[in-house]
Amino acid sequence: MSRTTQGGILLGSAVLFVIIWEIRSVLGIMAGVDIHPVIYGAATLGFVILVAIGLNLGLIRFSETADGSN
């Protein structure tokens, strides 16, 4: 994780936000579930912020190679 940049965390967080936000659209179209956009947006933003903080502090780690060695 030493090669993770602030820009990478920011870009990854933005992509995560869009993916989670689109889940709301899919639920509305496919399942007919209507979730209030302000509540869903706040919950999504809170989750993305927690993930970004975890990545920034090194609490969440991902293996850089397939065999698990860094």
ABEGO torsion letter per residue (X at the ends): XAABBAAAAAAAAAAAAAAAAAAAAAAAAAAGBBBBAAAAAAAAAAAAAAAAAAAAAGABBBBABAAGBX
